[in-house]
Amino acid sequence: MINAPAVSVIMANYNGARFLRTAVQSVMGQTLQSWELIFIDDASTDESIAVAEQAANGDPRVRIIKQPVNRGPGAARNRGFEAAQGEWIAVLDSDDLMMPQRLELLLDGAMKDNAALVADNLTIFSDTDPKHRRFLRNHLAWSPHWIGLAEFIESTRLYSWTPDLGYLKPMIRTEIVRRLGLRYDERLRIGEDYHFLARILRDGHRLRLYPPAMYLYRKHAASVSHRMSASDIQALIDADDRYFTRVSLKRREKRALRQRRHMLESLLAFEDVVKAAKEGNTRRGIAILLAHPYVWPLLSRPIIPRIKRFWGALVHKTDPGTDTARPVAVTSELGADHGQARGS
C-alpha cells in the first residue's frame, strides 16, 4: 500500500474522557512520524468523542470510529484491526500513555533483531502517587530476551516468580495478524490479551522483549473491577481448549498448559469453598479443600487480601507492580480491561 504508515495504534475507549486527551497526545508526540491512530469509541455515554476530536486537532493521521452499540474492548479492538493500514499494529489503552520514543525504538529493535513481535517493560504510575514503578524487575528487566510460548504461559500461573507477561503491550507485524486471521476473542470478558498473544506464539513466533519501560500504565480508582465469577474462569478453560487442543506442542509447552489448567480448576474450587463458607456448609468446604490441596496456601492469609490476590492473579489489568520477590497473585484493583471496560 502506497504511503502506508509504519504503525497503526489501536485505541479502544468506553467512557474514558477523563484521561483521553493525554493518551491521544502521547501518540501525536511520538518521534516516529509515520503512524496512524485508530480510535474506536464503544458507544460511550460521556464526552469521549468530543475530547478525541479536540485532541486530534484535525490531524488526518487520527481516525475516529464510532461503535453503534457497546460490545466490549475485544470487539472494539477487532474493529480497529480491520481498519488498520500500518505495517505494524500496537495497542494503547485510552487511559495509558507512551513515552515519545517508544514506537521508534520498538521499530528499530524489531528491524535489528528481525522480530515479528516486540514489547517493552511497563512503567506503573498513578495521579495520586508520585512513585513510578517498573513492572518487570527480575532478569527480564536488564537485557533483551526472547520469550516463547512455554515461558509466556508459565508466567500466568498463580505462583509464578515472573510477573504475568500478558500485561505487556506488544507491537505486532500486521501481516501476522492478517495471515493467522487473529482477532480478540469476544467471548472472553477477561484474559483476551493473553489468548491473543498466545495464539501468535503458538504459531512459532517469539516475542522480543526490551528492558526500557516506555509504556506508561495508569493505575487509578475509576478502573476498579468486580471479582471474577465461576463463569469467567470456565470461559478461560474453554478458550484454552479451543486454541490448544489438537495442536502440536513441545513438552514444556504441554506441561505449562497442564499447570495452567490445574490452576484454573483450583480457582473454580476456591469459588466453591468461598460459597460453602458463606452458606455455613463446613463439611462441603472441607471436602473441596481435600480434593484440591492447591488451594490450601491461600487459607493462611486474612480472608479479604486472600480473595483479592487469588482472583487478581488472572485479571490482566490488576496492579502489575507487585514485588517480584513474592508469588505474583496480585490484587484486582485495576480491573479486567483497564483501558476500556469500565461499564462496557
C-alpha positions as CSV (number, residue, x, y, z in Angstrom):
1,M,0.0,0.0,0.0
2,I,1.4,3.4,-1.1
3,N,2.2,5.7,1.8
4,A,1.1,3.2,4.4
5,P,2.0,4.2,7.9
6,A,4.7,2.3,9.8
7,V,2.5,1.7,12.8
8,S,-1.2,1.6,13.4
9,V,-2.0,2.4,17.0
10,I,-5.3,0.9,18.1
11,M,-7.1,2.7,21.0
12,A,-10.4,1.3,22.2
13,N,-12.4,3.5,24.5
14,Y,-15.5,3.4,26.6
15,N,-16.3,6.5,28.8
16,G,-12.7,7.3,29.1
17,A,-12.9,11.1,28.5
18,R,-11.1,11.9,31.8
19,F,-7.7,10.6,30.6
20,L,-8.3,10.6,26.8
21,R,-6.7,13.8,25.8
22,T,-3.3,12.9,27.2
23,A,-3.5,9.4,25.8
24,V,-4.1,10.8,22.3
25,Q,-1.4,13.4,22.7
26,S,1.1,10.8,23.7
27,V,0.7,9.2,20.3
28,M,0.8,12.5,18.5
29,G,4.0,13.4,20.3
30,Q,5.9,10.3,19.0
31,T,9.3,10.9,17.5
32,L,8.3,8.3,14.8
33,Q,6.1,10.4,12.5
34,S,4.8,7.5,10.3
35,W,1.8,6.4,12.4
36,E,-1.9,6.4,12.4
37,L,-4.2,6.4,15.4
38,I,-7.4,4.4,15.1
39,F,-9.7,5.5,17.9
40,I,-12.7,3.2,18.4
41,D,-15.4,4.5,20.7
42,D,-17.5,1.7,22.1
43,A,-20.8,3.7,22.4
44,S,-19.6,5.9,25.2
45,T,-22.1,8.0,27.2
46,D,-19.6,10.7,28.2
47,E,-17.9,13.3,26.1
48,S,-15.2,10.9,24.8
49,I,-15.8,11.7,21.1
50,A,-15.6,15.4,21.5
51,V,-12.4,15.1,23.6
52,A,-10.8,12.8,21.0
53,E,-11.7,15.2,18.2
54,Q,-10.3,18.2,20.1
55,A,-7.1,16.3,21.0
56,A,-6.6,15.3,17.4
57,N,-6.9,18.9,16.3
58,G,-7.6,18.0,12.7
59,D,-4.6,15.7,12.3
60,P,-5.5,13.4,9.4
61,R,-3.5,10.5,11.0
62,V,-6.2,10.2,13.7
63,R,-9.3,8.3,12.6
64,I,-12.3,8.1,14.8
65,I,-14.7,5.1,14.5
66,K,-18.0,5.0,16.5
67,Q,-19.5,1.7,17.5
68,P,-23.3,1.9,17.3
69,V,-23.7,-0.3,20.4
70,N,-21.4,-1.2,23.3
71,R,-19.7,-4.6,22.5
72,G,-16.7,-4.6,24.8
73,P,-13.0,-3.9,24.4
74,G,-12.3,-7.1,22.3
75,A,-14.8,-6.2,19.7
76,A,-13.7,-2.6,19.6
77,R,-10.0,-3.6,19.0
78,N,-11.1,-6.0,16.4
79,R,-12.8,-3.2,14.6
80,G,-9.6,-1.3,14.8
81,F,-7.6,-4.2,13.3
82,E,-9.9,-4.3,10.4
83,A,-9.3,-0.6,9.7
84,A,-5.5,-0.7,10.3
85,Q,-3.3,0.2,7.3
86,G,0.1,0.2,9.0
87,E,2.9,-2.4,8.7
88,W,2.7,-2.9,12.4
89,I,-0.1,-2.8,15.0
90,A,0.2,-1.5,18.6
91,V,-2.5,-1.3,21.2
92,L,-2.7,1.7,23.6
93,D,-5.4,1.8,26.3
94,S,-7.3,5.0,26.4
95,D,-6.1,5.9,29.9
96,D,-2.5,5.0,29.4
97,L,0.4,6.8,27.8
98,M,3.5,6.2,25.7
99,M,6.9,7.9,26.0
100,P,7.8,9.9,22.9
101,Q,10.4,7.5,21.6
102,R,8.5,4.3,22.2
103,L,7.3,3.4,18.7
104,E,10.6,4.5,17.1
105,L,12.7,2.4,19.5
106,L,10.5,-0.7,19.2
107,L,10.5,-0.5,15.4
108,D,14.3,-0.1,15.4
109,G,14.7,-3.1,17.7
110,A,12.4,-5.2,15.6
111,M,14.3,-4.4,12.4
112,K,17.7,-5.1,14.1
113,D,16.6,-8.4,15.6
114,N,14.3,-9.5,12.7
115,A,11.4,-9.8,15.2
116,A,7.8,-10.0,14.3
117,L,6.6,-9.3,17.8
118,V,8.2,-6.8,20.1
119,A,7.4,-5.3,23.5
120,D,9.0,-3.2,26.3
121,N,8.7,-3.1,30.0
122,L,5.8,-1.1,31.7
123,T,6.0,1.9,34.0
124,I,3.3,1.8,36.6
125,F,2.1,5.3,37.6
126,S,-0.8,6.9,39.4
127,D,-2.0,10.5,39.6
128,T,-2.2,10.1,43.4
129,D,1.2,8.5,44.0
130,P,4.4,10.3,42.9
131,K,6.3,7.0,42.9
132,H,6.6,5.2,39.5
133,R,7.4,1.5,39.4
134,R,8.6,-0.9,36.8
135,F,6.5,-4.0,36.1
136,L,9.4,-6.3,35.4
137,R,12.2,-6.2,38.0
138,N,13.7,-9.6,37.5
139,H,16.2,-10.8,34.9
140,L,13.9,-9.7,32.1
141,A,14.4,-6.1,33.1
142,W,18.1,-6.0,32.4
143,S,18.7,-7.2,28.9
144,P,16.7,-8.1,25.8
145,H,15.1,-11.6,25.9
146,W,13.3,-13.9,23.5
147,I,10.0,-15.1,25.0
148,G,8.5,-18.3,23.7
149,L,5.1,-19.9,24.3
150,A,6.1,-22.0,27.3
151,E,7.6,-19.1,29.2
152,F,4.7,-16.9,28.4
153,I,2.1,-19.5,29.7
154,E,4.3,-20.2,32.8
155,S,4.2,-16.5,33.7
156,T,0.4,-16.6,34.1
157,R,0.4,-19.3,36.8
158,L,-0.8,-18.3,40.3
159,Y,2.6,-18.8,42.0
160,S,4.9,-17.8,39.1
161,W,8.0,-15.9,40.0
162,T,7.8,-14.0,36.7
163,P,5.0,-11.4,36.5
164,D,2.2,-12.2,34.2
165,L,3.6,-11.3,30.7
166,G,0.1,-11.0,29.4
167,Y,0.2,-7.4,30.8
168,L,2.7,-6.4,28.1
169,K,1.6,-4.2,25.2
170,P,3.4,-5.6,22.2
171,M,3.8,-4.2,18.7
172,I,3.0,-6.9,16.1
173,R,3.6,-7.2,12.3
174,T,0.2,-6.6,10.7
175,E,1.0,-9.4,8.2
176,I,0.9,-11.9,11.0
177,V,-2.4,-10.7,12.3
178,R,-3.8,-11.0,8.7
179,R,-2.3,-14.3,7.9
180,L,-3.4,-16.0,11.1
181,G,-6.8,-14.3,11.0
182,L,-6.2,-13.2,14.5
183,R,-8.9,-11.4,16.5
184,Y,-9.6,-10.8,20.1
185,D,-11.9,-13.5,21.5
186,E,-15.1,-11.5,22.1
187,R,-16.5,-14.4,24.2
188,L,-13.9,-13.6,26.9
189,R,-14.7,-10.9,29.5
190,I,-11.1,-11.2,30.9
191,G,-8.0,-12.8,29.6
192,E,-8.4,-11.9,26.0
193,D,-5.0,-10.2,25.8
194,Y,-3.3,-13.5,27.0
195,H,-5.1,-15.6,24.4
196,F,-4.4,-13.2,21.6
197,L,-0.7,-13.2,22.2
198,A,-0.6,-16.9,23.0
199,R,-2.0,-17.7,19.6
200,I,0.8,-15.8,17.9
201,L,3.4,-17.6,20.0
202,R,1.6,-20.9,19.3
203,D,2.3,-20.3,15.6
204,G,6.0,-20.5,16.3
205,H,6.8,-16.8,16.7
206,R,8.7,-15.4,19.6
207,L,8.3,-12.2,21.5
208,R,11.4,-9.9,21.6
209,L,11.3,-8.2,25.0
210,Y,13.3,-5.0,25.6
211,P,14.1,-3.6,29.1
212,P,13.1,0.1,28.6
213,A,9.8,0.8,30.3
214,M,8.3,3.1,27.7
215,Y,4.6,2.1,28.1
216,L,3.0,4.1,30.9
217,Y,0.4,2.1,32.7
218,R,-2.0,4.2,34.7
219,K,-3.3,2.9,38.0
220,H,-6.5,4.7,39.1
221,A,-9.6,4.1,41.3
222,A,-12.0,4.5,38.4
223,S,-10.9,1.2,37.0
224,V,-11.8,-1.0,40.0
225,S,-13.4,-4.2,38.8
226,H,-15.5,-6.8,40.5
227,R,-14.4,-10.3,41.4
228,M,-14.2,-12.9,38.7
229,S,-17.1,-15.3,38.7
230,A,-17.0,-19.1,38.1
231,S,-18.4,-18.5,34.6
232,D,-15.4,-16.2,33.9
233,I,-13.0,-18.9,34.9
234,Q,-14.8,-21.6,33.0
235,A,-14.6,-19.3,29.9
236,L,-10.8,-19.3,30.2
237,I,-10.7,-23.0,30.5
238,D,-12.9,-23.3,27.4
239,A,-10.7,-20.9,25.5
240,D,-7.6,-22.9,26.3
241,D,-9.4,-26.0,24.9
242,R,-10.4,-24.1,21.8
243,Y,-7.0,-22.8,21.0
244,F,-4.6,-25.5,22.1
245,T,-6.5,-28.8,21.6
246,R,-5.3,-30.8,18.6
247,V,-2.2,-28.5,18.3
248,S,1.3,-29.9,18.2
249,L,3.1,-28.6,21.2
250,K,6.6,-29.1,22.8
251,R,6.9,-30.9,26.1
252,R,7.5,-27.8,28.1
253,E,4.5,-26.1,26.5
254,K,2.3,-29.0,27.3
255,R,3.4,-29.0,30.9
256,A,2.8,-25.3,31.2
257,L,-0.7,-25.7,29.8
258,R,-1.4,-28.6,32.2
259,Q,-0.3,-26.4,35.1
260,R,-2.4,-23.5,34.0
261,R,-5.4,-25.7,33.7
262,H,-4.8,-27.1,37.1
263,M,-4.7,-23.6,38.4
264,L,-7.9,-22.6,36.7
265,E,-9.7,-25.7,38.1
266,S,-8.4,-24.7,41.5
267,L,-9.8,-21.3,41.1
268,L,-13.2,-22.9,40.4
269,A,-12.7,-25.0,43.6
270,F,-11.8,-21.9,45.6
271,E,-15.0,-20.2,44.4
272,D,-16.9,-23.3,45.7
273,V,-15.0,-23.0,49.0
274,V,-16.0,-19.4,49.4
275,K,-19.6,-20.2,48.6
276,A,-19.7,-23.0,51.1
277,A,-18.2,-20.8,53.8
278,K,-20.8,-18.1,53.2
279,E,-23.5,-20.8,53.4
280,G,-22.0,-22.2,56.6
281,N,-21.5,-25.6,54.9
282,T,-18.3,-26.6,56.6
283,R,-18.4,-30.2,55.6
284,R,-18.7,-29.3,51.9
285,G,-15.9,-26.8,52.2
286,I,-13.5,-29.3,53.8
287,A,-14.3,-31.9,51.1
288,I,-13.5,-29.4,48.4
289,L,-10.2,-28.5,50.0
290,L,-9.2,-32.1,50.4
291,A,-9.8,-32.7,46.7
292,H,-7.9,-29.5,45.7
293,P,-4.9,-29.0,48.0
294,Y,-3.5,-26.4,45.6
295,V,-6.0,-24.0,47.3
296,W,-4.6,-24.6,50.8
297,P,-1.8,-21.9,50.8
298,L,-4.4,-19.2,50.3
299,L,-6.1,-20.1,53.6
300,S,-3.0,-18.9,55.6
301,R,-3.8,-15.3,54.8
302,P,-6.6,-12.9,56.0
303,I,-9.7,-13.6,54.0
304,I,-10.1,-10.2,52.2
305,P,-6.5,-9.9,50.9
306,R,-6.5,-13.6,50.1
307,I,-9.6,-13.4,47.9
308,K,-8.3,-10.2,46.2
309,R,-4.9,-11.8,45.5
310,F,-6.4,-15.0,44.3
311,W,-8.8,-13.5,41.9
312,G,-6.4,-10.9,40.8
313,A,-3.9,-13.4,39.6
314,L,-5.8,-14.0,36.3
315,V,-7.0,-10.5,35.7
316,H,-4.8,-8.8,33.1
317,K,-5.5,-5.4,34.4
318,T,-4.6,-5.7,38.1
319,D,-1.8,-3.7,39.7
320,P,1.2,-5.4,38.0
321,G,3.7,-3.6,40.2
322,T,3.7,-6.4,42.7
323,D,7.1,-7.2,44.2
324,T,8.6,-10.0,42.1
325,A,10.3,-11.4,45.2
326,R,6.9,-13.0,46.1
327,P,4.4,-15.1,44.2
328,V,2.5,-12.7,41.8
329,A,-1.0,-13.3,43.0
330,V,-1.9,-9.6,42.9
331,T,-4.9,-7.5,43.7
332,S,-7.5,-6.8,41.1
333,E,-7.7,-3.1,41.8
334,L,-7.3,-2.0,38.2
335,G,-9.9,-4.2,36.7
336,A,-10.0,-6.8,33.9
337,D,-10.0,-4.4,31.0
338,H,-8.3,-1.3,32.4
339,G,-8.3,0.7,29.2
340,Q,-11.9,0.4,28.3
341,A,-14.1,-2.0,30.2
342,R,-15.4,0.2,33.0
343,G,-19.0,-0.5,32.5
344,S,-18.6,-1.8,28.9
